[in-house]
């Protein structure tokens, strides 16, 4: 192979590698997006924490089942205000100042269209465990179930 051809192939290969690295650096994986949700949930200002969870809900596309210490309610289309009230009540511990994060986990399930996000925190009121079940709709992750326990 001629030196000029080798040089051209090397330049094309380096350009392709560089492009792939840039695209990879700019693209968030599903797991990274869900880990960012966890950070928003536990590290934001207390007033913004529940908003982080509400941003991942759309009851018209995915009804939300909320289990708050055994009390179960399902919220569907047209009930966004009820969802906000219920979620604020269930996640009240997240609205009080600093949280000590005890444990978090993000698990993608099956073919990657479902996920579980688990968060255990210690607040002024004690320990709180929250398990979010999410489903993927196109590029969006939507909460379908929230379970809150002590």
C-alpha positions in Angstrom: 0.0 0.0 0.0 1.3 3.4 -0.9 2.4 5.8 1.9 -0.2 8.3 0.8 -3.0 5.7 1.0 -1.8 4.7 4.5 -1.8 8.3 5.6 -5.3 8.9 4.3 -6.6 5.7 6.0 -5.0 6.8 9.2 -6.6 10.2 9.0 -10.0 8.7 8.3 -9.6 6.3 11.2 -8.6 9.0 13.6 -11.5 11.2 12.5 -13.9 8.4 13.0 -12.5 7.6 16.4 -12.7 11.2 17.4 -16.3 11.6 16.2 -17.3 8.4 18.1 -15.7 9.7 21.3 -17.4 13.1 21.1 -20.8 11.5 20.5 -20.3 9.1 23.4 -19.3 12.0 25.7 -22.4 14.0 24.7 -24.9 11.1 25.0 -26.3 10.2 28.3 -27.2 6.6 28.9 -30.5 5.6 30.4 -28.7 4.6 33.6 -26.9 8.0 33.7 -30.3 9.8 33.2 -31.8 7.9 36.1 -28.8 8.5 38.3 -29.2 12.2 37.6 -32.8 11.9 38.8 -31.5 10.4 42.1 -29.1 13.3 42.5 -32.0 15.8 41.9 -34.1 14.0 44.4 -31.6 14.0 47.3 -29.3 16.9 46.6 -31.6 19.7 45.4 -33.0 22.4 47.7 -35.7 20.8 49.8 -38.4 22.7 47.8 -37.2 21.2 44.5 -36.8 17.6 45.5 -40.4 16.5 45.0 -40.5 18.5 41.8 -37.8 16.2 40.5 -40.1 13.2 41.0 -43.1 15.1 39.5 -41.1 15.9 36.3 -40.9 12.1 35.6 -44.7 11.7 35.8 -47.4 12.1 33.2 -50.6 10.3 34.4 -52.2 10.7 31.0 -49.4 8.5 29.5 -48.6 6.3 32.5 -51.0 6.1 35.5 -49.1 6.3 38.8 -49.7 3.9 41.6 -48.6 5.4 44.9 -48.1 3.2 48.0 -47.5 5.3 51.0 -46.8 3.1 54.1 -49.4 0.6 52.9 -52.0 3.1 51.7 -52.5 2.6 48.0 -53.9 5.1 45.5 -53.8 5.0 41.7 -53.7 8.3 39.9 -54.6 8.7 36.2 -55.2 11.2 33.5 -56.6 14.5 34.6 -55.5 14.0 38.2 -52.2 15.9 38.1 -53.1 18.1 41.1 -54.0 15.0 43.2 -50.7 13.4 42.2 -48.8 16.4 43.4 -50.6 16.5 46.7 -50.2 12.7 47.3 -46.6 12.7 46.3 -45.8 15.7 48.5 -47.5 13.9 51.4 -45.7 10.6 50.8 -42.3 12.2 50.3 -42.7 14.8 53.1 -39.4 13.7 54.7 -37.6 14.9 51.6 -38.8 18.5 52.2 -37.1 19.0 55.5 -33.5 20.3 55.2 -30.5 18.1 54.8 -30.8 14.4 53.9 -28.2 11.8 54.7 -28.2 9.4 51.8 -27.8 5.9 53.1 -28.1 4.0 49.9 -29.2 4.4 46.3 -29.6 1.9 43.4 -30.6 2.2 39.8 -31.5 -1.1 38.0 -32.5 -1.4 34.4 -34.8 -4.4 33.8 -35.4 -6.7 30.9 -34.9 -5.1 27.6 -34.1 -1.7 29.1 -37.7 -0.4 28.9 -38.3 -0.7 32.7 -36.3 0.4 35.7 -36.2 0.6 39.4 -34.7 3.4 41.4 -34.3 2.8 45.1 -33.4 5.5 47.6 -32.9 5.2 51.4 -32.3 8.4 53.3 -32.1 9.5 56.9 -33.9 12.8 57.6 -34.8 14.6 60.8 -37.9 12.3 61.1 -35.9 9.0 60.7 -35.2 6.6 57.8 -37.3 6.6 54.6 -37.2 4.1 51.8 -38.6 5.0 48.4 -38.8 2.6 45.4 -39.7 4.2 42.1 -40.7 1.9 39.2 -40.4 3.5 35.8 -41.3 2.7 32.3 -39.7 4.1 29.2 -42.0 5.9 26.7 -39.9 6.8 23.6 -37.0 8.7 25.1 -38.9 9.6 28.3 -38.8 7.7 31.6 -42.1 7.9 33.4 -42.8 6.8 37.0 -45.5 4.1 37.1 -45.3 3.2 40.8 -43.8 4.8 44.0 -43.6 2.8 47.2 -42.7 4.6 50.4 -41.8 2.8 53.7 -39.9 3.5 56.9 
